[in-house]
Amino acid sequence: MATQKTDVVIVGVGAVGGILAAELGKAGMKVIGLERGPRLTTQDFSALDELRYFQRQELRPSSKRQPVTWRPDAKTNAKPLPILNYGNQAGGGTVHYGALSWRFHEDDFRARSHTIERYGASAIPADSSLTDWPLTYADLEPFYDQAEYELGVSGRAGNLQGRKTDAGNPFEAPRRREYPLPALLPDQSGVIFAAAGQKLGYHPFSSPRAILSQPYQGRAGCTYCGFCQSFGCHMAAKSSILVTKLPEADATGNFKLLTGTMCYRVNSDNSGRVTGVSYYAADGSDNTIEADLVILATFIYDNTRLLLLSKTAKFPNGLANSSGQLGKHLMAHIGARVFVAFDDRYVNIYMGPSAQKHSLDDFNADNFDHSGMKFVRGAQLSVTPADLEAGPIGASISMNPPPGIPRWGAAYRDFLAKYFARYAAFIAQTENLPYADQTVDLDPHVRDQYGMPAPRLTYDWRRPNEVARIEFLLNKLEELGRASGATHVWRSPTGSGAPGAHHEGGTRMGSDPKLSVVNRYGQSWDIPNLFVIGSSTFPTMSGFNPTLTIQALAYSSADAIVNRYKKSPGALV
Ligand SMILES: Cc1cc2nc3c(=O)[nH]c(=O)nc-3n(C[C@H](O)[C@H](O)[C@H](O)COP(=O)(O)OP(=O)(O)OC[C@H]3O[C@@H](n4cnc5c(N)ncnc54)[C@H](O)[C@@H]3O)c2cc1C
């Protein structure tokens, strides 16, 4: 067993771990990053290998070696999820993500208060743990700005210092300045979606993405090749942590990355502090790092699992869990989907898919009046050139032909031959409410390749509020489909109650130590030298993809650690 000493150990060097590594390294702190996967390079992605990256999803964790199990309720046996939505290499999910980079709305940060003010407390389902965040949009705005400019995000402002514009998203919260890069060019599906939205009086716009529309900071602009989501970018035009923050961290001379290392425990003494972490190295050896500061940045499953596995006599229900909130309030996006297919136009989904998505925000958050409706909160609506995004999930027309078309034989062949290059999918990415009984815990029956119990999700989105929302949104998507002039418009099944994309919760942040695991900086209420960063800390989820928000939170935590904690280690308030 080897033991090393350092100022800071960061477990997981992905979307947020990479930011913390660079920012703390720049402040002179000695940082070791533990990352279970390899460190790949842009050259590794020059083979645009659809079998490896798209069908086999090689950049995601293997569901056999790193299983995460799911059951709809506590009475049912959990089974491994077939596909996992996060990273497995230095840079984490940002290496192969779609790079949609959203700021949350102002009311996303105060969903509970806002709902009560506008509709009364009875509008919130009695069993929901809907709450406010311990910080506001205004608190996070400088860090959103820092993330957009340091990483490189392309888009068009919809609200510049309170001045609204239809060129961008008029529902966005005020931003201090324009995006650093102009919006990406639309593809056919974006053109179709935008025209349909405008026809109905809605406000479509080009979705912001951490993909360079022009050369920026020494990196080339996007060539619209189409190999984005599920692939690493062979041009380095995708602003992944691999090509943005890791080189910055290296340049500090204070950062050491240990790849192929699997953390299995956070170590602590009886003084109310953590002392470091233990991990298995690639050669199978069992090692320890002693550190003044431990930062968990492993995504929600291991952020929760490691605390549960690190229980002590003082914390018998999981480290840093005196509130009893650890593992609770799991949330996920559900993608309601409507297909549109045209007799008279090609959509050509193989030209630049994923880089050029369009969205509309008219039915997201509380951007529309919910009076008289049986649900609160909404969804971001968008278009996706479906097949290349769908991957092995099968959310494509080949798996979901319209009613009346069989799934085999001549009629199926003829349908696909005609429509495969003439369709798109309109999608609603829903903001589902938090519920305390939706949980992450340790599976007593399934273990991973290291013999650790798998993270187990207990979750079923089919609650009355969520079902009513999905029905409303599917109707809106069908309305948009008809307005697009499509010959065929049909719904894709909404499926089982399984969690969809972007899992959140498990180590909730809050302003009350009795009701949350960490404070607004991700610092444990119980153990001041332990931080937990990422979407596991989200109190609520928003209809937007989470990554820019967790990255802004990572910058905010880094700022608090460097400018306050480092000078006076202790609880940050
Ligand atoms: C295909 C795909 C598309 C996506 N598209 C978008 C999008 O368009 N927009 C958006 O906002 N989000 C998107 N996401 C989600 C996004 O990738 C995540 O929100 C983000 O990566 C989470 O950041 P993180 O730092 O918390 O975790 P990650 O980026 O996953 O990083 C965590 C790292 O920790 C490592 N790790 C885990 N456990 C351990 C351990 N015990 N020991 C050592 N290392 C460990 C992992 O290998 C990983 O590299 C997408 C995800 C996928 C999979």
Ligand as a Chemical Component Dictionary entry (heavy atoms), coordinates in Angstrom:
data_LIG
# 
_chem_comp.id                   LIG 
_chem_comp.type                 NON-POLYMER 
_chem_comp.pdbx_formal_charge   0 
_chem_comp.three_letter_code    LIG 
# 
loop_
_chem_comp_atom.comp_id 
_chem_comp_atom.atom_id 
_chem_comp_atom.alt_atom_id 
_chem_comp_atom.type_symbol 
_chem_comp_atom.charge 
_chem_comp_atom.model_Cartn_x 
_chem_comp_atom.model_Cartn_y 
_chem_comp_atom.model_Cartn_z 
_chem_comp_atom.pdbx_ordinal 
LIG C1  C1  C 0 -24.290 11.172 -24.202 1  
LIG C2  C2  C 0 -24.459 12.278 -23.210 2  
LIG C3  C3  C 0 -24.880 13.537 -23.642 3  
LIG C4  C4  C 0 -25.005 14.577 -22.734 4  
LIG N1  N1  N 0 -25.343 15.814 -23.206 5  
LIG C5  C5  C 0 -25.434 16.857 -22.352 6  
LIG C6  C6  C 0 -25.694 18.163 -22.847 7  
LIG O1  O1  O 0 -25.856 18.387 -24.049 8  
LIG N2  N2  N 0 -25.759 19.180 -21.947 9  
LIG C7  C7  C 0 -25.609 18.980 -20.598 10 
LIG O2  O2  O 0 -25.732 19.937 -19.829 11 
LIG N3  N3  N 0 -25.317 17.741 -20.115 12 
LIG C8  C8  C 0 -25.220 16.685 -20.959 13 
LIG N4  N4  N 0 -24.896 15.444 -20.484 14 
LIG C9  C9  C 0 -24.651 15.284 -19.036 15 
LIG C10 C10 C 0 -23.226 15.662 -18.656 16 
LIG O3  O3  O 0 -22.311 14.831 -19.287 17 
LIG C11 C11 C 0 -23.101 15.589 -17.139 18 
LIG O4  O4  O 0 -24.024 16.520 -16.573 19 
LIG C12 C12 C 0 -21.738 15.955 -16.636 20 
LIG O5  O5  O 0 -20.705 15.276 -17.293 21 
LIG C13 C13 C 0 -21.657 15.654 -15.148 22 
LIG O6  O6  O 0 -20.474 16.187 -14.642 23 
LIG P1  P1  P 0 -19.732 15.576 -13.375 24 
LIG O7  O7  O 0 -18.428 16.250 -13.266 25 
LIG O8  O8  O 0 -20.660 15.587 -12.209 26 
LIG O9  O9  O 0 -19.561 14.047 -13.780 27 
LIG P2  P2  P 0 -18.657 13.480 -14.958 28 
LIG O10 O10 O 0 -18.417 14.503 -15.987 29 
LIG O11 O11 O 0 -19.252 12.196 -15.382 30 
LIG O12 O12 O 0 -17.275 13.214 -14.226 31 
LIG C14 C14 C 0 -17.183 12.310 -13.142 32 
LIG C15 C15 C 0 -15.892 11.552 -13.284 33 
LIG O13 O13 O 0 -15.691 10.819 -12.090 34 
LIG C16 C16 C 0 -15.105 9.560  -12.417 35 
LIG N5  N5  N 0 -15.439 8.676  -11.292 36 
LIG C17 C17 C 0 -16.658 8.251  -10.899 37 
LIG N6  N6  N 0 -16.584 7.508  -9.792  38 
LIG C18 C18 C 0 -15.264 7.455  -9.457  39 
LIG C19 C19 C 0 -14.543 6.830  -8.388  40 
LIG N7  N7  N 0 -15.179 6.146  -7.422  41 
LIG N8  N8  N 0 -13.191 6.962  -8.361  42 
LIG C20 C20 C 0 -12.523 7.671  -9.336  43 
LIG N9  N9  N 0 -13.169 8.268  -10.368 44 
LIG C21 C21 C 0 -14.531 8.183  -10.420 45 
LIG C22 C22 C 0 -15.754 9.181  -13.731 46 
LIG O14 O14 O 0 -14.954 8.288  -14.462 47 
LIG C23 C23 C 0 -15.913 10.536 -14.418 48 
LIG O15 O15 O 0 -14.856 10.824 -15.311 49 
LIG C24 C24 C 0 -24.756 14.367 -21.358 50 
LIG C25 C25 C 0 -24.347 13.099 -20.913 51 
LIG C26 C26 C 0 -24.192 12.067 -21.831 52 
LIG C27 C27 C 0 -23.714 10.743 -21.339 53 
# 
loop_
_chem_comp_bond.comp_id 
_chem_comp_bond.atom_id_1 
_chem_comp_bond.atom_id_2 
_chem_comp_bond.value_order 
_chem_comp_bond.pdbx_ordinal 
LIG C1  C2  SING 1  
LIG C2  C3  SING 2  
LIG C2  C26 DOUB 3  
LIG C3  C4  DOUB 4  
LIG C4  N1  SING 5  
LIG C4  C24 SING 6  
LIG N1  C5  DOUB 7  
LIG C5  C6  SING 8  
LIG C5  C8  SING 9  
LIG C6  O1  DOUB 10 
LIG C6  N2  SING 11 
LIG N2  C7  SING 12 
LIG C7  O2  DOUB 13 
LIG C7  N3  SING 14 
LIG N3  C8  DOUB 15 
LIG C8  N4  SING 16 
LIG N4  C9  SING 17 
LIG N4  C24 SING 18 
LIG C9  C10 SING 19 
LIG C10 O3  SING 20 
LIG C10 C11 SING 21 
LIG C11 O4  SING 22 
LIG C11 C12 SING 23 
LIG C12 O5  SING 24 
LIG C12 C13 SING 25 
LIG C13 O6  SING 26 
LIG O6  P1  SING 27 
LIG P1  O7  DOUB 28 
LIG P1  O8  SING 29 
LIG P1  O9  SING 30 
LIG O9  P2  SING 31 
LIG P2  O10 DOUB 32 
LIG P2  O11 SING 33 
LIG P2  O12 SING 34 
LIG O12 C14 SING 35 
LIG C14 C15 SING 36 
LIG C15 O13 SING 37 
LIG C15 C23 SING 38 
LIG O13 C16 SING 39 
LIG C16 N5  SING 40 
LIG C16 C22 SING 41 
LIG N5  C17 SING 42 
LIG N5  C21 SING 43 
LIG C17 N6  DOUB 44 
LIG N6  C18 SING 45 
LIG C18 C19 SING 46 
LIG C18 C21 DOUB 47 
LIG C19 N7  SING 48 
LIG C19 N8  DOUB 49 
LIG N8  C20 SING 50 
LIG C20 N9  DOUB 51 
LIG N9  C21 SING 52 
LIG C22 O14 SING 53 
LIG C22 C23 SING 54 
LIG C23 O15 SING 55 
LIG C24 C25 DOUB 56 
LIG C25 C26 SING 57 
LIG C26 C27 SING 58 
# 
